[in-house]
Amino acid sequence: MCQAIPRPVLEVTHERARVVVDGAELWVDRRAVAELAVGDYVVVYAGAALEKMPEDEALEMIRFYEEFESMLAEGSERLFGANVP
């Protein structure tokens, strides 16, 4: 499932940006975001950077998703046991 989640920018070229996705580095199309620099956060969806996001908002959204994933894992463990992948 694709999610529009802010990602930190590691490198920028004319058409692409290298970002971090779940601990791995990934190149995405950045042509929709005119002004972009290393250290910025961009919302990435389906392999493309859609917009730049302020760092404080990006970090808040990342924390929300981390907490949400933790709650889902905890709920699955309660329902199905600890051995569910």
Contacts in CASP RR format, 6 or more apart in sequence:
PFRMAT RR
TARGET T0000
AUTHOR 0000-0000-0000
METHOD contacts of the structure
MODEL  1
MCQAIPRPVLEVTHERARVVVDGAELWVDRRAVAELAVGDYVVVYAGAAL
EKMPEDEALEMIRFYEEFESMLAEGSERLFGANVP
2 45 0 8 1.000
2 46 0 8 1.000
3 45 0 8 1.000
3 65 0 8 1.000
4 43 0 8 1.000
4 44 0 8 1.000
4 45 0 8 1.000
4 50 0 8 1.000
5 43 0 8 1.000
5 44 0 8 1.000
5 61 0 8 1.000
5 62 0 8 1.000
5 65 0 8 1.000
6 41 0 8 1.000
6 42 0 8 1.000
6 43 0 8 1.000
6 44 0 8 1.000
6 53 0 8 1.000
6 57 0 8 1.000
6 58 0 8 1.000
6 61 0 8 1.000
6 62 0 8 1.000
7 19 0 8 1.000
7 20 0 8 1.000
7 21 0 8 1.000
7 28 0 8 1.000
7 41 0 8 1.000
7 42 0 8 1.000
7 43 0 8 1.000
7 44 0 8 1.000
7 49 0 8 1.000
8 19 0 8 1.000
8 20 0 8 1.000
8 39 0 8 1.000
8 40 0 8 1.000
8 41 0 8 1.000
8 58 0 8 1.000
9 17 0 8 1.000
9 18 0 8 1.000
9 19 0 8 1.000
9 36 0 8 1.000
9 37 0 8 1.000
9 38 0 8 1.000
9 39 0 8 1.000
9 40 0 8 1.000
9 41 0 8 1.000
9 42 0 8 1.000
10 17 0 8 1.000
10 18 0 8 1.000
10 19 0 8 1.000
10 20 0 8 1.000
10 25 0 8 1.000
10 38 0 8 1.000
10 39 0 8 1.000
11 17 0 8 1.000
11 18 0 8 1.000
11 38 0 8 1.000
12 18 0 8 1.000
12 30 0 8 1.000
12 36 0 8 1.000
12 37 0 8 1.000
12 38 0 8 1.000
13 30 0 8 1.000
15 29 0 8 1.000
15 30 0 8 1.000
15 31 0 8 1.000
16 27 0 8 1.000
16 28 0 8 1.000
16 29 0 8 1.000
16 30 0 8 1.000
17 27 0 8 1.000
17 28 0 8 1.000
17 30 0 8 1.000
17 33 0 8 1.000
17 36 0 8 1.000
17 42 0 8 1.000
17 49 0 8 1.000
18 25 0 8 1.000
18 26 0 8 1.000
18 27 0 8 1.000
18 28 0 8 1.000
19 25 0 8 1.000
19 26 0 8 1.000
19 27 0 8 1.000
19 28 0 8 1.000
19 42 0 8 1.000
19 44 0 8 1.000
19 49 0 8 1.000
20 26 0 8 1.000
21 44 0 8 1.000
26 47 0 8 1.000
28 42 0 8 1.000
28 44 0 8 1.000
28 47 0 8 1.000
28 48 0 8 1.000
28 49 0 8 1.000
29 47 0 8 1.000
29 48 0 8 1.000
29 49 0 8 1.000
30 36 0 8 1.000
30 42 0 8 1.000
30 48 0 8 1.000
30 49 0 8 1.000
32 48 0 8 1.000
32 49 0 8 1.000
32 50 0 8 1.000
32 51 0 8 1.000
33 42 0 8 1.000
33 49 0 8 1.000
33 50 0 8 1.000
33 51 0 8 1.000
33 52 0 8 1.000
35 52 0 8 1.000
36 42 0 8 1.000
36 49 0 8 1.000
36 52 0 8 1.000
40 52 0 8 1.000
40 55 0 8 1.000
41 52 0 8 1.000
41 53 0 8 1.000
41 54 0 8 1.000
41 55 0 8 1.000
41 58 0 8 1.000
41 59 0 8 1.000
42 49 0 8 1.000
42 50 0 8 1.000
42 51 0 8 1.000
42 52 0 8 1.000
42 53 0 8 1.000
43 49 0 8 1.000
43 50 0 8 1.000
43 51 0 8 1.000
43 53 0 8 1.000
44 50 0 8 1.000
53 61 0 8 1.000
76 84 0 8 1.000
77 84 0 8 1.000
END
